[in-house]
């Protein structure tokens, strides 16, 4: 007998990257398995180095599905990062001798009030290429000058999905459900700028993903589509299944890895006796 944990994923913005790089960060049309498993791992308070195939917490082996009750609208964010001028903080002078030397030369050539008014051109921005300085021993950016970077970031606006995790271990799913409503780490919908809204864990139900999706009413304010699309994990030898590269292997910061899994795309017919929704806070 299997059970299914339903997870409501809704918010002003969501972003589920598949092949994102710094200059162009895409979003899939729906939540990915790696992102949802990562969401659960964060709620459980797991470290990035945690074993996703651990015997007591086998997150990677959970069967995954997602139903698009409100697919949302893709939006593009034209984003600029770095460059420009910005006042130098005392901390910058103390921790980085290169910047201190540059400011010193600038102040020597300056007339009038100097303290608190000095700045450096083209250094403002997030530090990159962090390394330990052999002179001071502190962590500094190897790249002092920071030219402006233009990035393109995609989001889904006003979307609402019903994700599902299926497993035979009822206690495991109940543990994840409790963690989602009492998270030990911050949760977001694909990116840190996309916090979830309202209830996430929507109960553990008996059956398969297909049965539970059909037996659960559409989310409030769902799109005007009585038979929503759903993508459900399938066996590799399923003739109707297609591969997707979002099966998590590890979330380690420097070694994040995914592999292929298979899923089918199908319309879900909601039965007349489907379970309705209480108020979702």
TORMAR-397204 format. One record per residue (C-alpha): residue in three letters; residue number from 1; x, y, z. Coordinates in pm, whole numbers, plus 50000, padded with zeros to 5 digits. Each point is the difference from the previous one (the first is absolute). Example, Ala and Ser with C-alpha at 12.3 -4.5 7.8 and 13.67 -1.06 7.14 Angstrom:
2
ALA; 1; 51230; 49550; 50780;
SER; 2; 50137; 50344; 49934;
***
This chain:
281
UNK; 1; 50000; 50000; 50000;
UNK; 2; 50137; 50340; 49902;
UNK; 3; 49923; 50346; 50136;
UNK; 4; 50029; 50346; 49844;
UNK; 5; 50097; 50331; 50159;
UNK; 6; 49844; 50298; 49821;
UNK; 7; 50196; 50327; 50000;
UNK; 8; 49846; 50329; 49891;
UNK; 9; 50249; 50223; 49818;
UNK; 10; 49857; 50347; 49953;
UNK; 11; 50137; 50352; 50018;
UNK; 12; 50032; 50327; 49807;
UNK; 13; 50310; 49867; 49820;
UNK; 14; 50156; 49658; 49947;
UNK; 15; 50309; 49894; 49805;
UNK; 16; 50099; 49639; 49934;
UNK; 17; 50329; 50006; 49813;
UNK; 18; 50118; 49707; 49788;
UNK; 19; 50306; 50132; 49815;
UNK; 20; 50050; 50334; 50173;
UNK; 21; 50328; 50188; 49981;
UNK; 22; 50088; 50338; 50145;
UNK; 23; 49926; 50207; 49690;
UNK; 24; 49678; 49818; 49914;
UNK; 25; 49793; 49832; 50269;
UNK; 26; 49708; 49812; 49854;
UNK; 27; 49694; 49848; 50158;
UNK; 28; 49826; 49676; 49916;
UNK; 29; 49625; 50014; 49940;
UNK; 30; 49948; 49811; 50328;
UNK; 31; 50182; 49905; 50322;
UNK; 32; 50286; 49754; 49958;
UNK; 33; 50060; 49696; 50219;
UNK; 34; 50343; 50122; 50109;
UNK; 35; 49853; 50332; 50116;
UNK; 36; 49715; 49840; 50194;
UNK; 37; 50232; 49746; 50164;
UNK; 38; 50233; 50288; 50085;
UNK; 39; 49705; 50188; 50152;
UNK; 40; 49922; 49699; 50220;
UNK; 41; 50366; 49956; 50097;
UNK; 42; 50019; 50364; 50106;
UNK; 43; 49681; 49965; 50206;
UNK; 44; 50150; 49696; 50171;
UNK; 45; 50313; 50199; 50081;
UNK; 46; 50233; 49776; 49799;
UNK; 47; 50344; 50115; 49894;
UNK; 48; 50089; 50021; 49630;
UNK; 49; 50231; 49704; 50048;
UNK; 50; 49717; 49777; 50126;
UNK; 51; 49962; 49658; 49838;
UNK; 52; 49678; 50012; 49796;
UNK; 53; 49990; 49619; 49997;
UNK; 54; 50039; 49957; 50376;
UNK; 55; 49811; 49701; 50136;
UNK; 56; 49809; 50206; 50256;
UNK; 57; 49931; 50292; 49764;
UNK; 58; 50000; 49880; 49635;
UNK; 59; 49891; 50326; 49840;
UNK; 60; 50137; 49920; 49653;
UNK; 61; 49791; 49684; 49962;
UNK; 62; 49667; 50176; 50058;
UNK; 63; 49777; 49979; 49693;
UNK; 64; 49917; 50350; 49877;
UNK; 65; 49712; 50164; 49819;
UNK; 66; 49869; 50352; 49946;
UNK; 67; 49657; 50128; 49894;
UNK; 68; 49972; 50344; 49840;
UNK; 69; 49680; 50144; 50147;
UNK; 70; 50107; 50353; 49903;
UNK; 71; 50297; 49990; 49758;
UNK; 72; 50084; 50368; 50043;
UNK; 73; 50148; 50248; 49754;
UNK; 74; 50371; 50009; 49902;
UNK; 75; 50162; 50336; 50077;
UNK; 76; 50349; 50123; 49910;
UNK; 77; 50213; 50213; 50231;
UNK; 78; 50267; 50214; 49833;
UNK; 79; 50257; 50017; 50277;
UNK; 80; 50325; 50198; 50037;
UNK; 81; 50259; 49916; 50264;
UNK; 82; 50305; 50189; 50122;
UNK; 83; 50218; 50287; 49874;
UNK; 84; 49934; 50364; 50079;
UNK; 85; 50137; 50194; 50298;
UNK; 86; 49928; 49951; 50367;
UNK; 87; 50158; 50141; 50319;
UNK; 88; 50273; 49779; 50140;
UNK; 89; 49931; 49866; 50348;
UNK; 90; 50270; 49991; 50271;
UNK; 91; 49958; 49623; 49995;
UNK; 92; 50106; 49993; 49634;
UNK; 93; 50323; 50181; 50084;
UNK; 94; 50081; 49778; 50296;
UNK; 95; 49940; 49668; 49827;
UNK; 96; 50144; 50078; 49655;
UNK; 97; 50342; 50165; 49976;
UNK; 98; 49963; 50046; 49623;
UNK; 99; 49693; 50214; 50045;
UNK; 100; 50162; 50192; 50284;
UNK; 101; 50296; 50083; 49776;
UNK; 102; 49771; 50117; 49720;
UNK; 103; 49802; 50221; 50236;
UNK; 104; 50320; 50143; 50147;
UNK; 105; 50116; 50113; 49657;
UNK; 106; 49658; 50146; 49930;
UNK; 107; 49995; 50197; 50327;
UNK; 108; 50348; 50145; 49943;
UNK; 109; 49879; 50159; 49679;
UNK; 110; 49673; 50123; 50152;
UNK; 111; 49936; 50353; 50126;
UNK; 112; 49752; 50100; 50268;
UNK; 113; 49826; 49760; 50238;
UNK; 114; 50112; 49648; 49926;
UNK; 115; 49902; 49767; 50281;
UNK; 116; 49667; 49831; 49932;
UNK; 117; 49986; 50122; 49642;
UNK; 118; 50247; 49775; 49820;
UNK; 119; 49890; 49733; 49757;
UNK; 120; 50144; 49783; 49725;
UNK; 121; 49866; 49965; 49650;
UNK; 122; 49878; 49665; 49870;
UNK; 123; 50035; 49795; 50317;
UNK; 124; 49645; 49999; 50134;
UNK; 125; 49834; 49659; 49986;
UNK; 126; 49993; 49654; 50153;
UNK; 127; 50354; 49867; 50058;
UNK; 128; 50110; 49729; 49759;
UNK; 129; 50283; 49745; 50002;
UNK; 130; 50036; 49998; 50377;
UNK; 131; 50339; 49877; 50122;
UNK; 132; 50222; 50035; 50306;
UNK; 133; 50247; 50286; 49973;
UNK; 134; 50357; 49878; 50061;
UNK; 135; 50094; 50334; 50154;
UNK; 136; 49720; 50053; 50251;
UNK; 137; 49855; 49651; 50023;
UNK; 138; 49650; 50140; 49951;
UNK; 139; 49749; 49904; 49733;
UNK; 140; 49996; 50253; 49718;
UNK; 141; 49880; 50025; 49644;
UNK; 142; 50264; 49923; 49738;
UNK; 143; 49815; 50233; 49765;
UNK; 144; 50023; 50358; 50129;
UNK; 145; 49836; 50171; 49704;
UNK; 146; 49644; 49887; 49938;
UNK; 147; 49857; 50097; 49665;
UNK; 148; 49626; 50005; 49953;
UNK; 149; 49841; 49667; 49911;
UNK; 150; 49667; 49960; 49825;
UNK; 151; 49793; 49695; 50088;
UNK; 152; 49668; 49866; 49879;
UNK; 153; 49782; 49831; 50261;
UNK; 154; 49672; 49821; 49935;
UNK; 155; 49717; 49938; 50245;
UNK; 156; 49648; 49861; 50009;
UNK; 157; 49759; 50263; 50132;
UNK; 158; 49681; 49915; 50190;
UNK; 159; 50040; 49623; 49965;
UNK; 160; 49867; 49726; 50228;
UNK; 161; 50104; 49636; 49982;
UNK; 162; 49915; 49687; 50196;
UNK; 163; 50313; 49788; 50039;
UNK; 164; 49987; 49641; 50123;
UNK; 165; 50249; 49766; 50165;
UNK; 166; 49913; 49630; 50010;
UNK; 167; 50153; 49731; 50222;
UNK; 168; 49904; 49692; 50199;
UNK; 169; 50137; 50148; 50324;
UNK; 170; 49713; 50198; 50152;
UNK; 171; 50215; 50123; 50290;
UNK; 172; 50255; 50146; 49757;
UNK; 173; 49738; 50202; 49814;
UNK; 174; 49843; 50121; 50325;
UNK; 175; 50344; 50112; 50121;
UNK; 176; 50053; 50203; 49683;
UNK; 177; 49649; 50148; 50026;
UNK; 178; 50063; 50115; 50356;
UNK; 179; 50337; 50150; 49900;
UNK; 180; 49845; 50200; 49715;
UNK; 181; 49771; 50175; 50247;
UNK; 182; 50275; 50028; 50266;
UNK; 183; 50312; 50054; 49785;
UNK; 184; 50347; 50010; 50149;
UNK; 185; 50133; 50204; 49707;
UNK; 186; 49855; 50266; 49772;
UNK; 187; 49789; 49867; 49713;
UNK; 188; 49955; 50141; 49652;
UNK; 189; 49848; 49907; 49666;
UNK; 190; 50313; 49936; 49799;
UNK; 191; 50184; 50323; 50090;
UNK; 192; 50057; 50199; 50315;
UNK; 193; 49800; 50290; 49856;
UNK; 194; 49690; 49776; 49972;
UNK; 195; 49856; 49917; 50344;
UNK; 196; 49695; 49770; 50014;
UNK; 197; 49665; 50132; 50114;
UNK; 198; 49751; 49825; 50224;
UNK; 199; 49984; 49632; 50090;
UNK; 200; 50251; 49761; 49841;
UNK; 201; 49923; 49656; 50145;
UNK; 202; 49650; 49891; 49898;
UNK; 203; 49979; 49664; 50169;
UNK; 204; 50113; 49643; 49941;
UNK; 205; 49753; 49789; 49803;
UNK; 206; 49972; 49629; 49928;
UNK; 207; 50049; 49889; 49640;
UNK; 208; 50220; 50085; 49701;
UNK; 209; 50074; 50344; 49859;
UNK; 210; 49757; 49942; 49714;
UNK; 211; 49719; 49902; 50241;
UNK; 212; 50064; 50283; 50243;
UNK; 213; 50021; 50265; 49724;
UNK; 214; 49667; 49881; 49859;
UNK; 215; 49842; 49990; 50345;
UNK; 216; 50110; 50351; 50104;
UNK; 217; 49809; 50308; 49888;
UNK; 218; 50176; 50280; 49814;
UNK; 219; 50164; 50263; 50216;
UNK; 220; 49798; 50314; 50069;
UNK; 221; 50037; 50258; 49720;
UNK; 222; 50117; 49729; 49760;
UNK; 223; 50010; 50074; 49629;
UNK; 224; 49682; 49949; 49800;
UNK; 225; 50102; 49647; 49899;
UNK; 226; 49801; 49707; 50145;
UNK; 227; 50266; 49746; 49893;
UNK; 228; 50341; 50138; 50098;
UNK; 229; 50326; 49863; 49869;
UNK; 230; 50215; 49786; 50228;
UNK; 231; 50351; 49861; 49968;
UNK; 232; 50052; 49676; 50192;
UNK; 233; 50318; 49799; 50050;
UNK; 234; 49999; 49673; 49805;
UNK; 235; 50220; 49699; 49935;
UNK; 236; 50272; 50039; 49735;
UNK; 237; 49842; 49726; 49788;
UNK; 238; 49663; 50178; 49983;
UNK; 239; 49939; 50061; 49630;
UNK; 240; 49826; 50334; 50069;
UNK; 241; 50266; 50133; 50241;
UNK; 242; 50249; 50273; 49915;
UNK; 243; 50331; 50070; 50177;
UNK; 244; 50070; 50306; 50212;
UNK; 245; 50330; 50084; 50168;
UNK; 246; 49878; 50091; 50349;
UNK; 247; 50058; 49690; 50213;
UNK; 248; 50216; 50133; 50288;
UNK; 249; 50326; 49821; 50078;
UNK; 250; 50162; 50248; 50238;
UNK; 251; 49943; 50362; 50106;
UNK; 252; 50361; 50063; 50104;
UNK; 253; 50088; 50359; 49910;
UNK; 254; 50301; 49918; 49783;
UNK; 255; 49880; 49662; 49874;
UNK; 256; 49627; 50037; 49935;
UNK; 257; 49891; 49723; 49767;
UNK; 258; 49683; 49870; 49837;
UNK; 259; 49917; 49707; 49781;
UNK; 260; 49718; 49891; 49771;
UNK; 261; 49662; 49873; 50108;
UNK; 262; 49687; 49931; 49791;
UNK; 263; 49652; 50151; 50018;
UNK; 264; 49670; 49992; 49814;
UNK; 265; 49783; 50299; 49911;
UNK; 266; 49627; 49947; 50042;
UNK; 267; 49671; 50176; 50055;
UNK; 268; 49845; 49944; 50342;
UNK; 269; 49624; 49951; 50020;
UNK; 270; 49879; 50109; 50342;
UNK; 271; 49735; 49760; 50132;
UNK; 272; 49666; 50129; 50130;
UNK; 273; 50077; 49874; 50350;
UNK; 274; 50335; 50183; 50014;
UNK; 275; 50113; 50134; 50336;
UNK; 276; 49950; 50377; 50023;
UNK; 277; 50216; 50265; 50165;
UNK; 278; 49969; 50173; 50333;
UNK; 279; 50125; 50354; 50031;
UNK; 280; 50368; 50017; 49900;
UNK; 281; 50172; 50261; 50215;
***
